[in-house]
Amino acid sequence: NDPVFLECAQALAARVMREASADDGARLDHAFALVLARQPTSEERERLLAYFSQQRELLAGDEASARELTQDSPHGTDPAWIALCSVLLNLDEFINRE
């Protein structure tokens, strides 16, 4: 919940949206490769895309939460991508590289 983690998630989401095609699957693959230096397994991909879809629906109906996620982020950054990038940056595999 540290503000730095939110800023990192915002920056990662903006980069993914800028560098990858508009396809959610391609963006997820790109984000995963940037964070973990590998492609997601089919199960990881399926679960993360389901989470992303759920976040997109929830945030569409909750403007206050969407505004909180996008506060100070690059213009046009999708709050659902920020939420997904936050999940990726909080994975144990990212935090504790061995």
Disulfide bonds with the S-S distance in Angstrom:
none
